[in-house]
């Protein structure tokens, strides 16, 4: 498509967690969200929240799904026949897994390509909305989150939908208690690559990157870590 840039961006940041998504891990990720009642209910709730977020974003017509993972949101994004969907992931194996796993009529609707959220191979104002589910909870530093948010601001002409782990709920309290106990015992979490961000800090970072908050949707209010934000570029 003409709005996919051919200009490479060699200085993209690479976080440790992103290196694990080879073909075997991509297939494991796909099956994880399909097996078991709890996982199927979780995916149903994710899709329900995503539909509502898209409504709050005025049903964008041209969407970038980044990172697209194994394509689990592609069928939902394709529910509106007029929508144009770009999908991208840093992992070529993830994209290949998505193409093989999703229905052919869905795959035909999606233009997928490999890129990094830190340096997206699209031009300025290329899409109506960046749809970013399950990435930012892997990003520990405010500096790196701001780099991603500013890249989203560059690529989107209007809105961004993103999810992350926030505080102010039971699971965040439980996680802090566990971390304090580990610290008191001289232990640290091994291979930690998921992080809770204070709501106030996350919302401040959105403002720093040039967005205003249209709304937010909690996965399970008062209990779960996940929160989905709908952002619009500030005037």
C-alpha positions in Angstrom: 0.0 0.0 0.0 1.2 3.5 -0.7 1.1 4.6 2.9 3.6 2.0 4.0 7.0 3.7 4.0 10.0 2.0 2.4 12.4 4.0 4.6 14.0 1.9 7.2 14.6 3.2 10.7 17.8 1.5 12.0 17.9 3.1 15.4 14.8 1.4 16.9 15.1 0.3 20.5 15.0 -3.4 21.2 13.7 -4.6 24.6 14.7 -7.9 26.0 11.3 -9.5 26.0 10.8 -8.9 22.3 13.5 -11.4 21.4 11.6 -14.4 22.6 8.9 -14.3 19.9 10.3 -17.0 17.6 8.0 -19.4 15.7 7.5 -21.8 18.6 6.7 -19.0 21.0 4.3 -17.4 18.5 2.4 -20.6 18.2 2.3 -21.0 22.0 1.0 -17.4 22.2 -1.8 -18.2 19.7 -2.9 -21.4 21.5 -2.7 -19.7 25.0 -5.7 -17.4 24.1 -7.8 -20.3 22.7 -7.5 -23.0 25.3 -9.4 -23.2 28.5 -12.6 -21.5 29.7 -10.8 -18.7 31.6 -8.7 -17.7 28.5 -11.7 -17.8 26.2 -13.6 -15.6 28.6 -10.6 -13.2 28.9 -10.5 -12.9 25.1 -14.2 -12.3 24.9 -13.8 -9.4 27.5 -10.8 -8.1 25.6 -12.8 -8.0 22.4 -15.8 -6.4 24.1 -13.6 -3.6 25.5 -11.9 -3.1 22.1 -15.3 -2.7 20.4 -16.3 -0.1 22.9 -13.0 1.7 22.6 -13.4 1.8 18.8 -16.8 3.4 19.3 -15.3 6.0 21.6 -12.7 6.7 18.9 -15.5 7.3 16.4 -15.1 4.0 14.6 -11.8 4.8 12.7 -11.7 3.6 9.1 -8.0 3.0 8.8 -6.3 1.2 11.7 -2.8 0.1 12.5 -2.9 -3.0 14.8 0.6 -2.9 16.5 1.8 -5.2 17.7 -0.6 -7.6 16.0 0.7 -10.7 17.6 -1.0 -13.8 16.4 -3.8 -11.7 14.9 -6.4 -12.5 17.6 -8.1 -9.1 17.1 -8.2 -9.2 13.3 -11.7 -10.8 13.1 -13.1 -8.2 15.5 -11.4 -5.4 13.5 -12.9 -6.8 10.3 -16.5 -6.7 11.6 -16.9 -3.3 9.9 -16.7 -4.1 6.1 -15.5 -0.6 5.2 -12.5 -0.7 7.6 -9.0 -0.9 6.2 -6.6 -2.7 8.5 -2.8 -2.5 8.6 -1.1 -4.9 11.0 2.5 -4.9 12.2 4.8 -6.7 14.5 8.5 -6.8 15.3 8.4 -10.6 14.9 8.1 -12.0 11.4 7.2 -15.3 13.0 4.2 -13.7 14.8 3.0 -12.3 11.5 3.4 -15.7 9.8 1.5 -17.4 12.6 -1.3 -14.9 12.4 -1.6 -15.4 8.6 -1.8 -19.2 9.0 -4.2 -19.2 12.0 -6.8 -16.6 11.1 -9.7 -17.2 8.6 -8.7 -16.7 5.0 -11.4 -14.0 4.5 -9.9 -12.1 7.4 -6.3 -12.4 6.3 -7.3 -11.1 2.9 -8.5 -7.9 4.6 -5.2 -7.3 6.5 -2.1 -5.7 5.1 0.7 -7.0 7.4 4.3 -5.9 7.7 7.2 -6.1 10.0 8.3 -3.1 12.0 9.0 -1.8 15.6 6.8 0.3 17.7 9.8 2.5 18.4 10.3 3.3 14.7 7.2 2.6 12.7 7.7 2.2 8.9 4.8 4.5 8.0 4.6 8.2 7.2 3.3 11.0 9.3 -0.5 10.9 9.8 -0.7 7.6 8.0 -3.7 6.1 9.8 -6.8 7.2 11.7 -6.0 5.1 14.7 -3.2 3.1 16.3 -4.6 0.0 18.1 -2.0 -1.2 20.6 -3.1 -4.0 22.9 -0.7 -5.8 25.3 2.6 -4.0 24.6 3.1 -1.1 27.1 2.9 -3.4 30.2 6.2 -4.8 29.0 7.9 -1.4 29.0 9.4 -0.5 32.4 10.9 3.0 31.7 9.0 6.2 31.2 11.6 7.2 28.6 10.8 4.2 26.5 7.0 4.6 26.9 7.3 8.2 25.8 9.3 7.1 22.7 6.5 4.8 21.7 3.8 7.3 22.5 5.4 10.0 20.4 5.8 7.5 17.5 2.1 6.7 17.8 1.4 10.5 17.8 3.4 10.9 14.6 1.7 8.0 12.7 -1.9 8.6 13.8 -3.8 11.5 12.5 -6.5 11.2 15.2 -6.6 8.5 17.9 -4.8 5.8 19.8 -6.2 2.9 21.7 -3.8 1.2 24.0 -3.8 -1.1 27.1 -1.4 -1.3 30.0 -1.2 -2.4 33.6 -2.2 0.3 36.1 -2.4 0.7 39.9 -5.5 1.3 42.0 -6.9 -2.2 41.9 -6.6 -5.5 43.9 -4.1 -7.2 41.6 -1.7 -4.2 41.7 -1.9 -4.2 45.5 -1.3 -8.0 45.6 1.7 -7.6 43.2 3.2 -4.8 45.4 2.9 -7.0 48.5 4.7 -9.8 46.7 7.5 -7.6 45.6 7.9 -6.2 49.1 8.1 -9.7 50.5 10.7 -10.7 47.9 12.8 -7.6 48.7 12.7 -8.3 52.4 13.9 -11.8 51.8 16.7 -10.6 49.5 15.0 -12.1 46.4 14.2 -10.5 43.1 11.7 -11.6 40.4 13.4 -13.6 37.7 13.1 -12.5 34.1 10.5 -9.8 35.1 9.1 -8.2 31.9 5.7 -7.0 33.0 5.3 -3.8 35.0 2.5 -1.8 36.7 2.4 1.9 36.0 0.6 4.5 38.2 -2.5 5.8 36.5 -1.4 9.4 37.2 2.0 8.8 35.7 0.6 7.1 32.6 -1.9 9.9 32.0 0.8 12.5 32.5 2.9 10.7 29.8 0.0 10.7 27.4 -0.2 14.5 27.8 3.6 14.8 27.3 3.3 12.9 24.1 0.6 15.3 22.8 -2.6 13.4 23.6 -5.7 14.0 25.6 -7.7 11.2 27.3 -11.1 10.5 25.7 -11.9 7.7 28.1 -10.6 4.5 29.7 -12.1 1.0 30.2 -11.0 -1.3 33.0 -11.0 -5.0 32.3 -12.5 -5.7 35.7 -12.9 -2.5 37.7 -11.3 -2.5 41.1 -9.8 -6.0 40.5 -7.7 -6.5 37.3 -4.5 -4.7 36.2 -5.6 -4.1 32.6 -6.9 -0.7 31.6 -7.6 0.4 28.0 -7.2 4.1 27.2 -8.7 5.9 24.3 -6.5 8.9 23.3 -6.9 11.7 20.8 -4.2 14.0 19.5 -4.5 17.4 21.3 -5.2 20.4 19.1 
